[in-house]
């Protein structure tokens, strides 16, 4: 099995879950934040993967790679930080309530407690 085939399901799941959050509030802001986060993570991956490969800490068999590289790092290595930057906020959005109650609302658990100094 090649690395692009291993990465493909992660990319597809990330795309589908991210698209499932389109109707949630602040989608555009979340995409901008995820994009900025992805740039930072890809930059870090570029630097540190190249350093680790140059130091011969690990290597990749050429027959399992797509052949595209950024420096010494195969392009497939950059899929994971991209997925993390978009999938984690999308999952957080999907599993968070749409209209969370404010902490001082009469029905919140915090306001129903008696003062225990």
LINBELBEL-V970819 format. One record per pair of residues at least 24 apart in sequence whose C-alpha atoms are under 10 Angstrom apart, sorted by the first residue. I is the first residue (numbers start at 0). GAP is how many residues later the second one is. D is the distance in Angstrom with one decimal. If there is no record, write none. Layout:
# LINBELBEL-V970819
i:I gap:GAP d:D
i:I gap:GAP d:D
This chain:
# LINBELBEL-V970819
i:0 gap:62 d:9.5
i:0 gap:63 d:6.8
i:0 gap:64 d:9.7
i:1 gap:59 d:9.6
i:1 gap:60 d:9.6
i:1 gap:61 d:7.6
i:1 gap:62 d:4.3
i:1 gap:63 d:6.1
i:1 gap:64 d:7.9
i:1 gap:74 d:9.9
i:2 gap:57 d:9.5
i:2 gap:58 d:9.9
i:2 gap:60 d:9.5
i:2 gap:61 d:5.8
i:2 gap:62 d:5.8
i:2 gap:63 d:7.6
i:2 gap:71 d:9.5
i:2 gap:72 d:9.7
i:2 gap:73 d:6.6
i:2 gap:74 d:8.8
i:3 gap:60 d:8.1
i:3 gap:61 d:7.0
i:3 gap:62 d:6.7
i:3 gap:71 d:9.0
i:3 gap:72 d:6.2
i:3 gap:73 d:9.5
i:3 gap:75 d:9.2
i:4 gap:59 d:9.4
i:4 gap:60 d:9.7
i:4 gap:61 d:9.8
i:4 gap:71 d:9.6
i:5 gap:70 d:9.2
i:6 gap:69 d:7.0
i:6 gap:70 d:8.8
i:6 gap:71 d:9.7
i:6 gap:72 d:6.8
i:6 gap:73 d:7.8
i:6 gap:76 d:9.7
i:7 gap:68 d:9.5
i:7 gap:71 d:8.8
i:9 gap:69 d:8.2
i:9 gap:70 d:7.9
i:9 gap:72 d:9.9
i:9 gap:73 d:7.0
i:9 gap:74 d:9.7
i:9 gap:77 d:9.3
i:10 gap:68 d:7.1
i:10 gap:69 d:8.3
i:10 gap:71 d:8.4
i:10 gap:72 d:6.3
i:10 gap:73 d:9.9
i:10 gap:75 d:9.9
i:10 gap:76 d:9.2
i:11 gap:71 d:9.3
i:12 gap:70 d:8.8
i:12 gap:74 d:8.2
i:13 gap:68 d:8.9
i:13 gap:69 d:5.8
i:13 gap:70 d:8.3
i:13 gap:71 d:9.5
i:13 gap:72 d:6.7
i:13 gap:73 d:5.1
i:13 gap:74 d:8.8
i:13 gap:76 d:8.4
i:13 gap:77 d:9.3
i:14 gap:68 d:8.4
i:14 gap:71 d:8.2
i:14 gap:72 d:7.9
i:14 gap:75 d:9.7
i:15 gap:71 d:9.3
i:15 gap:74 d:9.8
i:16 gap:69 d:8.9
i:16 gap:70 d:6.9
i:16 gap:71 d:9.6
i:16 gap:72 d:9.9
i:16 gap:73 d:6.4
i:16 gap:74 d:7.1
i:16 gap:76 d:9.9
i:16 gap:77 d:8.5
i:17 gap:65 d:9.8
i:17 gap:68 d:6.7
i:17 gap:69 d:6.3
i:17 gap:70 d:9.2
i:17 gap:71 d:8.4
i:17 gap:72 d:5.2
i:17 gap:73 d:7.9
i:17 gap:75 d:9.3
i:17 gap:76 d:9.2
i:18 gap:71 d:8.5
i:19 gap:70 d:8.1
i:19 gap:71 d:9.6
i:19 gap:73 d:9.8
i:19 gap:74 d:8.1
i:20 gap:68 d:9.6
i:20 gap:69 d:6.4
i:20 gap:70 d:8.6
i:20 gap:71 d:9.9
i:20 gap:72 d:7.0
i:20 gap:73 d:6.6
i:21 gap:68 d:9.4
i:23 gap:66 d:9.8
i:23 gap:69 d:7.6
i:23 gap:70 d:8.3
i:23 gap:74 d:7.6
i:24 gap:68 d:9.1
i:24 gap:73 d:8.2
i:24 gap:74 d:10.0
i:25 gap:67 d:10.0
i:26 gap:63 d:9.3
i:26 gap:66 d:9.5
i:29 gap:56 d:8.7
i:29 gap:59 d:7.5
i:29 gap:60 d:8.4
i:29 gap:63 d:9.5
i:30 gap:54 d:9.4
i:30 gap:55 d:7.5
i:30 gap:58 d:9.1
i:30 gap:59 d:9.3
i:32 gap:52 d:8.6
i:32 gap:53 d:9.0
i:32 gap:56 d:9.3
i:33 gap:48 d:8.7
i:33 gap:49 d:9.7
i:33 gap:50 d:8.9
i:33 gap:51 d:5.2
i:33 gap:52 d:5.4
i:33 gap:53 d:8.9
i:33 gap:54 d:9.2
i:33 gap:55 d:7.6
i:33 gap:56 d:9.4
i:34 gap:47 d:8.5
i:34 gap:50 d:7.3
i:34 gap:51 d:7.7
i:35 gap:49 d:8.6
i:36 gap:44 d:8.9
i:36 gap:45 d:8.6
i:36 gap:47 d:9.2
i:36 gap:48 d:5.8
i:36 gap:49 d:8.6
i:37 gap:40 d:9.5
i:37 gap:41 d:9.9
i:37 gap:42 d:9.8
i:37 gap:43 d:6.4
i:37 gap:44 d:5.4
i:37 gap:45 d:8.4
i:37 gap:46 d:8.0
i:37 gap:47 d:5.2
i:37 gap:48 d:7.7
i:38 gap:42 d:9.0
i:38 gap:43 d:8.3
i:38 gap:46 d:9.0
i:39 gap:41 d:9.1
i:39 gap:42 d:9.9
i:39 gap:45 d:9.5
i:40 gap:37 d:8.6
i:40 gap:39 d:9.3
i:40 gap:40 d:5.7
i:40 gap:41 d:7.5
i:40 gap:43 d:9.0
i:40 gap:44 d:7.8
i:41 gap:35 d:9.1
i:41 gap:36 d:6.1
i:41 gap:37 d:8.8
i:41 gap:38 d:9.1
i:41 gap:39 d:6.2
i:41 gap:40 d:7.2
i:41 gap:43 d:9.7
i:42 gap:35 d:9.3
i:42 gap:38 d:9.7
i:43 gap:34 d:10.0
i:43 gap:37 d:9.3
i:44 gap:28 d:8.6
i:44 gap:32 d:7.8
i:44 gap:33 d:6.9
i:44 gap:35 d:9.5
i:44 gap:36 d:7.7
i:45 gap:24 d:7.2
i:45 gap:25 d:7.9
i:45 gap:26 d:8.9
i:45 gap:27 d:6.9
i:45 gap:28 d:9.5
i:45 gap:29 d:9.5
i:45 gap:31 d:8.8
i:45 gap:32 d:7.9
i:46 gap:24 d:9.2
i:46 gap:25 d:9.9
i:46 gap:26 d:9.1
i:47 gap:25 d:9.2
i:48 gap:24 d:5.9
i:48 gap:25 d:9.0
i:48 gap:28 d:8.2
i:48 gap:29 d:9.6
i:49 gap:24 d:9.3
